[in-house]
Amino acid sequence: MAVPKKRISRSKKRIRRNIWKKKGYLTAVKALSLAKSVSTGHSKSFFVQQTSNKILE
């Protein structure tokens, strides 16, 4: 027989939601940091092929 689940308290609900939001925030900060390092050429985690801006004649 189906039994309804117990209600989660507001504090526990807020804690879980804040943890979920913090994970997303930290991932965004990490991605932005990596993008900055790649754009400046100081990245050590992977290599990006540099393109030349010279016009070929």
Number of C-alpha atoms within 10 A of each C-alpha: 3 4 5 6 6 6 6 8 8 9 9 10 10 11 11 12 11 12 11 11 11 12 10 12 12 11 11 12 11 12 12 12 13 16 13 13 14 16 11 9 12 12 15 9 8 7 10 9 5 7 6 7 6 6 5 5 3
